[in-house]
Amino acid sequence: MKRAQENGIIELHVHNLRDWTTDKHHVVDDAPFGGGQGMVMKPEPIFAAVEDLKSQIPNCKPQILLMSPAGRRLDQQMAQQLSQESHLIIICGHYEGVDHRVIEHLIDLEISIGDYVLTNGAVAAVVLVDSIVRLLPGALGHEQSAADDSFSNGLLEAPQYTRPADFRGWQIPEVLLSGNHAEIAKWRKEQAIKRTRQNRPDLL
């Protein structure tokens, strides 16, 4: 993300919802209607923040995203789709969640990074941003890196090896030393399928 910013590939801005509150205590949460544990993020500052930010980019329709454990699970395909967008506004869920009117009338997509709950959606937002930024041209040191990643072709990545070729008696597969790129590609495809079958059979 740092390299992408330094090279002008992306701009990242962090905003504090309290800047869009109107009370003297800058309150962004309140007790849930109907009772229950915890607090819920109020709709007013969220709507005000998003509307203000959208007004600053008049010739663009940004995608409004909400990080939430109740959202669609992030995967490589979603990251690739979002990397095509010119502007994203990410709302970080907190406490017991956000007022549901935000979900119904403001956001385009709820996103979860996994079937577990975090204390703050900002942690999940960093994961989302990193998964998107690394797909942008010029963000990685080598353009092929993202194309070869796990999930990019529906499979997990094949095993990787580096020097020494013999470590504690464990030798790397001979095909990797052969110089035969067709055979190496074939081996990697076979190993990717094998690894996927072992670790993520659902992908097959």
C-alpha positions as CSV (number, residue, x, y, z in Angstrom):
1,M,0.0,0.0,0.0
2,K,2.9,2.4,0.8
3,R,4.5,1.8,-2.6
4,A,1.2,2.3,-4.4
5,Q,0.7,5.6,-2.6
6,E,4.2,6.8,-3.3
7,N,3.8,6.0,-7.0
8,G,0.5,7.8,-7.2
9,I,-1.4,4.6,-8.0
10,I,-3.9,5.1,-5.1
11,E,-4.9,7.7,-2.6
12,L,-6.0,6.5,0.9
13,H,-7.8,8.8,3.3
14,V,-9.0,8.0,6.9
15,H,-12.0,9.9,8.3
16,N,-13.4,10.1,11.8
17,L,-17.2,9.9,12.0
18,R,-17.2,12.2,15.0
19,D,-16.3,15.0,12.6
20,W,-19.8,14.8,11.2
21,T,-21.7,14.8,14.6
22,T,-23.7,17.9,15.7
23,D,-23.8,17.4,19.5
24,K,-21.2,18.8,21.8
25,H,-20.0,15.3,22.9
26,H,-19.6,14.0,19.3
27,V,-21.7,10.9,20.0
28,V,-21.7,8.3,17.2
29,D,-23.6,5.5,19.0
30,D,-26.8,4.9,21.0
31,A,-28.7,2.1,22.7
32,P,-30.7,-0.3,20.5
33,F,-34.4,0.1,20.2
34,G,-36.1,-3.0,21.7
35,G,-33.4,-3.5,24.3
36,G,-30.3,-5.7,24.1
37,Q,-26.6,-5.6,24.8
38,G,-24.1,-3.0,23.6
39,M,-24.5,0.0,21.4
40,V,-25.5,0.7,17.8
41,M,-23.8,3.2,15.4
42,K,-26.2,6.1,14.7
43,P,-27.3,6.7,11.1
44,E,-26.9,10.5,11.1
45,P,-23.1,10.9,11.2
46,I,-22.7,8.0,8.7
47,F,-25.1,9.5,6.2
48,A,-23.6,13.0,6.7
49,A,-20.0,11.7,6.2
50,V,-20.8,9.7,3.1
51,E,-22.8,12.5,1.5
52,D,-20.1,15.0,2.2
53,L,-17.4,12.8,0.8
54,K,-19.4,12.0,-2.3
55,S,-19.9,15.8,-2.9
56,Q,-16.2,16.2,-3.1
57,I,-16.0,13.9,-6.1
58,P,-18.9,15.1,-8.2
59,N,-18.0,13.3,-11.4
60,C,-17.7,9.9,-9.8
61,K,-20.1,7.4,-8.3
62,P,-18.1,5.7,-5.5
63,Q,-19.0,2.2,-4.3
64,I,-20.1,2.5,-0.6
65,L,-19.0,-0.6,1.4
66,L,-19.7,-1.7,4.9
67,M,-17.4,-4.0,6.8
68,S,-19.7,-6.4,8.7
69,P,-19.6,-10.0,9.8
70,A,-23.1,-10.3,8.3
71,G,-21.8,-9.3,4.8
72,R,-20.8,-11.3,1.8
73,R,-17.5,-13.1,2.4
74,L,-14.5,-11.5,0.7
75,D,-12.9,-13.6,-1.9
76,Q,-10.4,-13.0,-4.8
77,Q,-13.1,-12.5,-7.3
78,M,-14.7,-9.7,-5.2
79,A,-11.3,-8.1,-4.7
80,Q,-10.7,-8.1,-8.5
81,Q,-14.1,-6.6,-9.1
82,L,-13.6,-3.8,-6.6
83,S,-10.1,-3.1,-8.0
84,Q,-11.9,-1.9,-11.2
85,E,-13.7,0.8,-9.3
86,S,-12.3,4.3,-9.4
87,H,-13.4,5.3,-5.9
88,L,-14.4,3.3,-2.7
89,I,-15.9,4.6,0.5
90,I,-15.5,2.0,3.3
91,I,-17.6,2.2,6.5
92,C,-16.1,0.4,9.4
93,G,-18.8,-1.3,11.6
94,H,-18.3,-1.2,15.3
95,Y,-20.1,-2.0,18.6
96,E,-23.2,-4.2,17.9
97,G,-23.3,-2.9,14.3
98,V,-24.8,0.0,12.5
99,D,-28.4,1.3,12.3
100,H,-30.0,-0.9,9.6
101,R,-31.2,2.1,7.6
102,V,-27.6,2.6,6.6
103,I,-27.6,-0.9,5.1
104,E,-31.0,-0.4,3.5
105,H,-30.6,3.1,2.0
106,L,-26.9,4.0,1.8
107,I,-24.4,1.2,1.1
108,D,-23.9,-0.8,-2.0
109,L,-22.3,-3.9,-0.5
110,E,-21.8,-5.5,3.0
111,I,-18.5,-7.3,3.2
112,S,-17.1,-9.8,5.7
113,I,-13.6,-11.1,5.8
114,G,-14.5,-14.4,7.5
115,D,-16.9,-16.2,9.7
116,Y,-15.7,-14.6,13.0
117,V,-16.3,-11.3,14.8
118,L,-13.7,-8.5,15.3
119,T,-13.9,-5.7,17.8
120,N,-13.6,-3.0,15.1
121,G,-14.3,-3.1,11.3
122,A,-11.2,-1.0,10.7
123,V,-9.1,-4.1,11.1
124,A,-11.2,-5.8,8.4
125,A,-11.1,-2.7,6.2
126,V,-7.2,-2.9,6.1
127,V,-7.5,-6.5,4.9
128,L,-10.0,-5.5,2.2
129,V,-7.9,-2.5,1.0
130,D,-4.7,-4.6,0.8
131,S,-6.4,-7.3,-1.2
132,I,-7.6,-4.7,-3.7
133,V,-4.5,-2.5,-3.9
134,R,-2.1,-5.4,-4.7
135,L,-4.2,-6.1,-7.9
136,L,-3.6,-2.6,-9.3
137,P,-1.0,-2.3,-12.1
138,G,2.3,-1.2,-10.6
139,A,1.4,-1.9,-7.0
140,L,3.6,-5.1,-6.8
141,G,7.2,-5.4,-7.7
142,H,6.4,-8.0,-10.4
143,E,3.2,-7.9,-12.4
144,Q,2.8,-11.7,-12.6
145,S,2.8,-12.0,-8.8
146,A,-0.9,-11.3,-8.4
147,A,-1.8,-13.5,-11.3
148,D,0.0,-16.5,-9.7
149,D,-1.5,-16.0,-6.3
150,S,-3.8,-18.5,-4.6
151,F,-7.5,-18.2,-5.7
152,S,-6.6,-16.2,-8.9
153,N,-7.2,-19.2,-11.0
154,G,-9.6,-21.0,-8.7
155,L,-6.8,-23.1,-7.1
156,L,-4.4,-22.7,-4.2
157,E,-0.9,-21.7,-5.2
158,A,1.6,-24.6,-5.9
159,P,4.5,-25.1,-3.4
160,Q,7.4,-22.7,-3.7
161,Y,11.1,-23.5,-3.1
162,T,14.3,-21.5,-2.9
163,R,18.0,-22.1,-2.2
164,P,19.5,-24.3,-0.9
165,A,18.3,-27.1,-3.1
166,D,19.2,-29.5,-0.3
167,F,18.2,-28.5,3.3
168,R,18.7,-31.0,6.1
169,G,18.4,-33.8,3.5
170,W,15.2,-32.5,2.1
171,Q,15.6,-31.9,-1.6
172,I,13.5,-29.8,-3.9
173,P,11.6,-31.6,-6.7
174,E,14.0,-32.3,-9.6
175,V,11.7,-30.9,-12.2
176,L,12.4,-27.4,-10.8
177,L,16.0,-27.8,-11.7
178,S,15.4,-29.1,-15.2
179,G,15.0,-25.8,-17.0
180,N,12.1,-27.3,-18.9
181,H,9.5,-24.6,-18.4
182,A,6.6,-26.6,-19.9
183,E,7.3,-29.5,-17.5
184,I,7.6,-27.0,-14.6
185,A,4.3,-25.4,-15.5
186,K,2.6,-28.9,-15.7
187,W,4.1,-29.8,-12.3
188,R,2.9,-26.6,-10.7
189,K,-0.6,-27.2,-12.0
190,E,-0.7,-30.7,-10.7
191,Q,0.6,-29.6,-7.3
192,A,-1.9,-26.7,-7.1
193,I,-4.7,-29.2,-7.7
194,K,-3.3,-31.6,-5.1
195,R,-2.8,-28.8,-2.5
196,T,-6.3,-27.5,-3.1
197,R,-7.8,-31.0,-2.7
198,Q,-6.0,-31.4,0.6
199,N,-6.6,-27.9,2.1
200,R,-9.7,-26.5,0.3
201,P,-11.7,-29.3,-1.4
202,D,-14.6,-26.9,-1.5
203,L,-12.8,-24.9,-4.2
204,L,-12.9,-28.0,-6.5
